[in-house]
Amino acid sequence: MLIDFSEIPKSNNLFLDFINEFELVKNYYKINFRDESLYKSHFEKIVGRNNPNKEKLFEIINSQYSNFHPSEKTSSNINTLKKPNTIAVFTGQQLGIYGGPLYTIYKIFTVIKLCDYLNEMFSEFNFIPLFWMAGDDHDFEEISYINLINKENELQKIIYNDGIDPFENRGNVGNLKFTKEIMEFSNSIKDALRETEFSNDLFNLTEKILNENISIKDSFFQLLFKIFDETGLVIFNPQDAEVKKLLIPIFKKELLDYKEHTKDLLITSAELDENYHAQVKIKPINLFLQDETGRHLIEPVDDEYRLKGKRKRITQEEILNHLEEKPEDFSANVLLRPICEDYLFPTGFYIAGPGEISYYAQAIPLYKHFNLQHPIIYPRASATILESNIAKILVKYNLSTHDFFIGSEKLKSNLINSFSQNNLVEEFDKVELSLKDIFKSLTDYLGSVDNNLVNVANSSNDKMLHQLNILKDKAAKAFENKYDASFRQISKAQNSIYPNDNLQERELSIVSFLNKYGFDFFDWLYNELDIHDFKHQILEL
């Protein structure tokens, strides 16, 4: 089953036009992802660019995999990065505990399946799936929890509290190491889930990737390696100090020449705001600097710089010296990140979600400024997994997955109306009227026989109506119990299909599914996801 994104709440208009009416947004994206006739010339431009980073990147990636034993397919892909006709197909995501929401998995399967398709269709090129681990972000609160369906079929949010003041600037999330509190988090996951034949495998993985003194970055890497290594996915850590050395020219140009692109970025964002919505507020400099107090945006002040929220100024000479000596302290924001990616690699495609598609629209002036080829932006697969027990509830109550997208309160209101007691009341009203009519006729007849029988008849009528009301109350109570059970079932379906009034892929972790179905779940998902149908997919499991 497929659902058009226009029928799904919260779908932004820029994304809808990108998917369905590309001509309306073609000024913000160089190539229509649907038009495969343009692919080859695009690939030729990508491989035609001189890339001095190839050998060094090969060394860096091998170093990042030094503690792992990659599969033959992944090793082959890493080696292929050195070949002249190689094209990188990227996706990426902010780091998250246990991989974050399901859409991270959908992104990766999209990039893998797209590479398989491109390698078959354009055999003169080599397409490599890569994942950019965005560990430089500093929003700890956003990644510090998972949502799962617990043993009571309820939506449960499990939070990792690292024991640090929630308002403290922790700096780059990727470098943070789990504290002893991670054990409480892991135990909460175990307590929440019903034990199955697959639980031991899940908990063994949990113990490996969620333990004290392992960094969030390393935990994320280990998870992706476990799940995707056999597919050939190359996981890339851009926080690596050696990577940051390669990015010095980009960071330096951003610091020195920011005035050249700020005006163009503002113009593009104003156009987007007029017609759609600008996702990011434009800043003069798209760089952060990490110091002992956290990660801070770099702001220009006259001919000098300062860190946002701080008074101390930094001279141009000081900041450039810092860049040369410790480039790992610098990191790009969401607009400059694609530039870093496409400067380092021959990127032909980026697999993006709706929010990222908006970022790329704003970032297009930066590609001209840095003289880089804009990749084809390809939408990630989007899906809701409909489990068989949930599908049965939908059949029982004549509901579709689409019915849940109206939100829990509206759905509840509709259900109350459909489960209304009007039919029950009407049936008892009919019986009561019939009894009254029958007894009126009977009373009239008995009165003609013996007037003393009228009181006896009226008394009998009252007793029968009283018994009828007792039965009516019992029936109403039984109805309420039946309604309550029904609503509990539908609430169970709501938690699975549209948790927190949001798409399942944006809320649920993979944890519940791994516990119920094991790691074969990923094989099923790979086969079911269609990356060429750009609608929301309902996948029946």
N, C-alpha and C positions, 0 to 999 in steps of 0.2 A: 504494500500500500504506500502511496506517495501523497504528500500534502504540500501544496504550494506555500512558500514562505509568506506570501501575502495574507494567508489565512492564519498565520501564527502571530500572536501578540508580541509586541516589543521588537519586531523586525524593523530595522531602520530603513528609510527610503533610499538612501544611497546604495545599500546592499541589495535592495529589491531591484533597483534599476541596473545595477552591475550584473545581476543574475539574469534578468528578463528583458531589459531594454538598454543594452550596452551602448548604443548610439548616443544616448543621453549623457553618458559619463565618459565618453572616449577621450576627452581632453585631460582626464586625470590618470589614464592608464594607456600605455603605448600600444598594446596589442589585445585584441579580443580573444580571450582564452578559448572560445568556441571555434574560432576560425583556424583550423589546422593547416590551411594553405599558406599561412604566414609563418608557420613554425620554422621551416628549414632556413629561410633567410635570416631569421632571428638567431638561430643556432650558429650560423656561419659568422655572424657579427660577434657573438660571444666567444667562440674559439679563436677568432681572429685577433682578439685583444691580447697584447703581450702581458703575461702574468709572471712577474719575477718571484712570486711567493711559492710557486709549486713545490720546489724541493724542500723548502723550510717547513711548509705546511705538512708535507709527508712525514718529515721527522717529528714534528710536534704531535701529530695524530698517533703515530707509532708509540711515542712516549706516553701519551694519555692512555693507551691500551696496554702499557707495559705490565700491569698487574693482572691482566686478563688473558684469556686464550680465545681470541675471536674465531668464529667459524671460517671455513674455507671461503664462503661467499663474501663475508665481511672483509677478510684479508685481501681478497681479490679486488674488492671495491676500493680499499685504501690504496692499493698499488696502482689502480687505474687512474687515480687522481693525478698521477704524473704524466699520463699520456696526453698527446696534443689535442685529440678530439673529444675530450671529456667535458661533460656539462653537469654541473651540480644542480640537483633538485632539492630545494631546502624546505623544511618547515622548522618550527621552533615554538617554545613555550616557556613562560615563567616557571621556575621550579615549584614543585608542590609535593607535599608529603603523600606518598603512595601514588605519585604520578598526577595528582590533582584530579579534576573532573574527567569524565569519560571522553570529552572532546579531544583531549590530548592524544588518546589512543586512536581516535578517528583521524586526526591529522596525520599521524604516523602511517596508518594503513593507506591513507590517500597518497602519501608521497611514495610509498613502496609500490603500490599498484600502478601509479602513474609511470614510474620508472620502468616497470615491467612492460607496460604498454608502449612507451616511447622507444625502448630498446628493440622491440619487435618492429615498430613502424619506421624507425629511422636508424637502421643498422650501421650507417656510416659514422654515427656518434656513439659515445658511451655515456649513459645516464646513471648517476650515482645518487642514491637517497641519503640525505644528511639531516641530522637533527641538531639545531642550535640551542644549547642549554642556556637560557637567559637567567643566569645566576647573579647578575649585577643589580637586579631590582632590589629595593629596600623595603617593600611593603610586607613585613612579616605577618601581620594580622591576616592578610588576604590568603596566605598559604599555610596557616597554622592549624588547619582542621580538615576533617573529611566528613562527608555525609554518607550514611549507609542505611539500608533497611535492616532493622534488627530482628531478633527472634520473635518479637511481638507484632511483626509486620508494620512497625512504626518507623517514621523517618527520624533518625538519631544523628545529632551533630556531636562528633567527638573532637575535643579541642586539645591541642598540645600547648600547655602552659610551661614555658621554659624557666619560669621563676624570676624573670627580669621585668622591670617596670614596663608596662605596655606602651608607655609614651616615650620610652627611650629610643633614640636613633641607633639601631643595631648595625647600620651599614649594609653592605652587600649581603643579601640573604644566603647566597650560595656558599659563602665561606663560614657561615655559622655552624658550630658543632652542636649536636644534640646534647642536652644536659641529662642528668639522672632522671628528670621528670618524663623522659621519653618512655621509660618502662611503664609508668602509670598509663600513658597514652596507649601503648601496645596492649596492656592488660584490659583496658576498656574496650578495645576492638574485640578481643577474645570473649569477654563477658557479653558483648552485644549480640554475637552471632550464635546461631544454632549449630551444634556440632554435626558435621557431615563427613562423608568418606574423603573429602578433599581438604578438610580443615587443617590437618597436620602439615600438608604441603604449604598452605597459606601461612600458617604460624611459623614454620621453619624459615620461610622467606622474610616474614616480619622480623624475626630475631636477627636475621642477617643484615637487613637494611635499616632497621630502626633500633640502634643501640647507642649508648653513651659514647661520646667523643668521635663519632663518625659525622662528617659534615653533611648538610642538606644536599649539597652538590654531589658528593660521592654516593649518597643514598639513592638519589635520583638516577645517576649513571648506572648503578648496579641493577636497579629495577628495569630500566630500559634494555640493558644488556641481557638480562635474564629472559625477557619477553621477546625481543626482536633480533637478537644476534643472528639467528639462523636465516633471517630474511635478507641479510646484507646491509641493514641500516648502519650507517656510520654516525656515531654520536660525537659531537664536537663541543668542547668546553672553551668558550671564548674568554673566560676569566684567566686563563693560563698566562703567566707573565711573558712567555715567549710570543704568544699571540699579540699581546698588547704592544710588544716591541715592533711588530710588523705594522701595527696601526698608528704608530707615531706620526707618519705623514698626514693621515686623515685628521687626527686630533690637533695637530699643529695648524693645519689649514683652517680648521674650525675656530680655533682660538684667534688667529690673526685676521681671517677674512670674513668673519661672521656678518659684517655689515653688508657684504655683497649679496647674501642670500636672504637676509631677514625680511627685506622689503617684498621679495617674490613670495616668500612663505606666507606673509601677512595677506598679500593680494589673493593667493590661492585659497587661504582659509576663509577670507571674507566672502569669496564666491561660493564656497561650500556652505557657509553659514546662511547665505541668502537662499540657496536652493535646497540644502539638506541640513547638515549639522557638522561643524568642525569638531573632530574627536579630541584634538589636543590643543591646548592653549599655547600659542607660539611664544617661545623664549628667544632672546637674542643668541644665546650660545646653547647648543644641544649637548652639553657635556656636564658630567658630575665629577667631583673629586672626593676621594675618601681620605679622611684624616682620623685622628684619634677619637673624635667625637661622633663619627658617623659619615654618611654619604651626603654630600651637599651639592646643589646646583651651582655652577660657576656663573657669576654675573659680571658684566662689564661695568666699570666705573671710570668715566673719562678715558684715559689711555691705560688704565690699570684694571685689575680684577678684584673680586672678593667672593667669598662663599656665602650663599644665601643664609640670612639670619646672623651673619657675623659682620663686625665693623672693620676688622683688620683688612687692609688692602694688600694686594699682592702685585708686584711689578711684573711687567711682561717678561723681563729677564728671569725673574724668580720662577714664574710658572713654567716657562720653557725649559729651564734647568731641571725643575721637578719632573717634567714630562720625559726628558731624556734619561734621568736617573732612575725614576720609578714609574714607568708607564702603566704598571698594573694598578696604580691608585686612581686612574682615570677610567671612566666608563661612559658610554653613549646613552642618550635617552631614546625613546621609541622611534623618533624620526631619523636619528643618525644611525641607529642599529642596522637598518637595511643597507646603508652605505658601507658600513664596516664589513658586512657579510659579502657584499658584491664586489668590494675592493679586493678582498682576500681570495674569493673563489670565482670561477666562471659560472655564475648562477644563471640558469635559464628559466627556472620557475621558482616561485615561492607559494607554498600551500598555506592559505590564510583563512581565518575565521572572519565573521562579519566585522568585528572591531578592527582587526588588522587591515582589512580591505579599506576601511576609512583612513587608517594611518597612512597607507601607501598613497592615497589620493592627495593628502597634504604634503607628503614628502617629495612629490615629483620635481619641484624646483631644485632640490638638493642633488638629484642625479645630473642635471645640467651643470650645476656648480662644481661638482667633483668629476665631471666628464666620464660618467659611467653609464653602461647600458642598463635600462630598466628591465627587470625580469617580467615574465608573464605571471600575472597574479591569478592563481587557480584556486577556486573555492574548495575548502575541505568538505568531505562527506559529513552529512548531518543525519542523525538517526535517533529513534527511540526504540529501545528493546522491549518488546511485548512478550512477557513470559506466559506460558500456557495457563498457569493458575489465574493470572490477571485477565487473559483473554476470555476465560470461562465466565468471569464476573461480568465482562462487557456483554457477552452473549445473553446471560441471564437477565440483565436489565435493559437489553436493547440499546446499548450505548456504543459509541465509537471512540477511538482515541481523540479524535477532533473535539468531541464534547467536553473533554477535560481542559482544553486550552482556554476556555472562558474563565477559568479561575475557580478556586474552591468555594468561595462564598456564593457566586452566581450558580454554580453547579448545585450547591446545597439548596438554594432557593428553588431551583427547578425541580429538584427531587422531592422537596416537601410538597410542592404543588401536585406532582404526579402521584405521590403517596397520600394525597389528601384524604381526610376522613369523610368527605362528602358522600361517597357511595355507602359507607357504613351507616351514617345518619339517615340517609334517604331510605335505606332498607327498613330500618327500625321505625321510621316515621310512617311508612306505608303499612307496616304490621299494626302499629298503634291505631291508625285511622280505621283499618279494617276491623280490629277488635271493637272499637267504639261503635262502628256502624252495626256490627253483628249484635252487640249487647243492647244497642238502642232498639233494634227490631225485636230482639228477644224480650226486652223489658216492656215494650209496648204490648206485645202479645200476652205476657204473663200478667200485666196489669188488667187486661180485659178479662182474665180468668179469675184472679184473686189479687186485690190491691196490696195485700201483705207481702206478696212475692216480689214487689218492686224493690223494696229495701234489700232483700236478700240478693236480688240480681245485681243491684248497684254495688253492694259489698263484694260480690264475686268479681265484678268488673274491676273494681279498685285493686283487689288482690292480684288479678292477672296482669294489670298494668304495672303494678309494683314489681312482680316477678319479671316482667318484660324489661323494666328499667335495670334490674339487677343483671339480667343477661346482657343488656346493652353495655353496661359498665365493664363487665368481664370481657366482652367482645372488643371494646375500645382498648382495654389494657393489653389484650392479646395482639391487637393491631399495632399498638405502640412498641411492643416487644419485637414484633416482626419488622417494623420500620427501623428500629434501632439496629437490629442484626444486619439489615440491608445496608444501612448507612455505614456501618463499620466495614462491610465488604467494599463498598464504593470508596470509602476513605483509604482503604488498603490499596485500591487501584490508583487513586489520586496520588498517593505517596510514591508509587512506582512510575507512573506515566508523566506526571506534572508536579514534581515535588517543590514545595515552597513557591507554587505558582510560577514555575520556571521550567524550561525544557530539561528533561532528564539528563541530557548530555552536559548541561552546565552545572548540575547539582550533585549527582551521585558519583561516588568513587567506584573503581573496579572491584573493591574489596568484597562486596556482597556477592557479586557474580563469580569471582574466583572461589569463594567459599561454597557456592552451590553447584558450580559446574566444572571447577578445576581449570587447569591451564589449556585444556582443549577448547575452552571458551574462545580463545583467540583465533584458533583455526576456523571455528565456525564463523566468527565475526569477519575474518579476512574474506571468506568465501561469500558472505552475504552482502557486504557493503558494495554498493555500486557507485563508482567515482565519476561516472559519465552522465548520471541523471541528477540534475541540479535542483532537487527538491528534498524536502525532509522525508526520510525513509522510516517506515514502521517495519521493524524486523521481528518476525514471530519466532520465538525460541521455545 
